[in-house]
Amino acid sequence: MEKTKYNDNKLAEEFDLIMLVNDRHEKNGLPNGSMGTLTYSYTGMGRPLYAEFAAADGTRFEEPLAVNDFRVLNERTKSDLSLIARYLQKRKPFI
């Protein structure tokens, strides 16, 4: 199988839409299934990646992540597109 950012998080890039796949960040209000945007991609040597998340009150914050804390969402697949659409429906409008 060819490695892509959808099956190897080390290939994830800034501005990729991601979803958390574990509860390691639940204490910070980010349970499994939380969606965010990768803001700093894989750096190697044990350094964290960073993603931006929106809190319930609309504020945004960055969270350091391990390479196995998330997966990159692929908007070209029906299942991920459905997840993205449900997420956007819950968000406050930009107006």
N, C-alpha and C positions, 0 to 999 in steps of 0.2 A: 504494500500500500504506500502510495506517495504521501510524504509528510506535508501537511498544510497547517495553517493556523487553526483550523477547525478540529484537528486531531493531535496537535502538538503545541501546547501553550508557549513553548519557547519561541515560536514563530509569530506570536501575537504582536500586533502593532498598535501604536497610539491611535486613539479614536475608534478602536474596535468596540462594538457593543458586547458586553460580557454578562454572564449570569453566574452567581456563586453556586457551587455544588456541594458545599458543606456548611456546617453551623459554627465554624471557628470564629466568625465575626459577629455572632448573634449578640454578644454583650455590648457591641457598639451599634445595635439596632439593625443589623444586616443578617437576617436569617437565610438559610438555604433558599435559593430561588430569587434573591435580590438581584436587580439589574443595575448596571452602571456602565461607564465608559472608561476604557483603559487610557490613562494619561501618561504613563511612563512604562515602556515595555521592558522585556527581559534584559537584565544587565549582567547576569552570570555571577559567579563568585559568591553565591548566597545572599546577594542583595535583593530586597523586595521589589515587586512591581507596584505600581500605584494605579488606583482607579477612583473616579469621581462618582459619588452617589448622591441622590437627592433625598433629604429627610422628609418626613411627613409634613413639616411646616413649610416646605419649599426651599429651605436653605440647602446648600451643597457643601460636601466635605470630601476630602481625599482619604483613602484607606490603604495602608500597605497590605499587599497580598503575597502569598506564596504561589509558586507556579502551579500548584495542584489545587488551589482554592476556587478556580473558576473554569469556565469554558467559553470560547468565543462563539457568539451566535451567528448563524449563517442565514441572512435574510432571503436567500434563494431557496431555502427548504421550507416546505409547507408548515412543518411543526414549529420551527423557530420563528417564522413569520407570524404565526398565530400567537406565540408568546409575546412577541414584540408589540403586536396590535393590542393585546389585552393590557400590557403595561402602559402603553400610551393612552388608552382609554381611562385609566385610573388617575393619570397625572392632571394637575391643574392646567387650565388653558394658558397659553403664553400671552393672551391679550390683556 
